[in-house]
């Protein structure tokens, strides 16, 4: 009997930890959204895709630790682990990321338009050179 109870306690702890892992992955997803903003429809689609993809490893955790049986306390432990992560660690990680990614993001946002303008100028110069070569050939004929 004790081995069964210890196995279920381990299952609850693993599923709570898995809830934290799921929310940590979602934090990474949030950082990517913050760096590259999206419209609401795209965010909705990304969320649905993320949670559908994460349901597969979640079921694998249930399969490994509870022989594939989805028990209510396992699901509750996943939610509680996610809430624990969100209310405890996530805020600090997001603040750290915000403070350390704001400057690089701003630099990137200032650099990309400049790079784009340079590329367009070089492209236009190449077109002008080609066009002038064509005119020279026409004049020589």
Buried (B, 14 or more C-beta within 10 A) or exposed (E): EEEEEEEBEEBBEBBBBBBBBBBBBBBEBBBEBBEEEEEEEEBEEBEEEBEEEBEEEBEEBBEEBBEEEEBEEBBBBBBBBBBBBBEEBBEEBBEEBEEEBEEEEEEEEEEEEEEEEEEEEEEEEEEEEEEEEEEEEEEEE
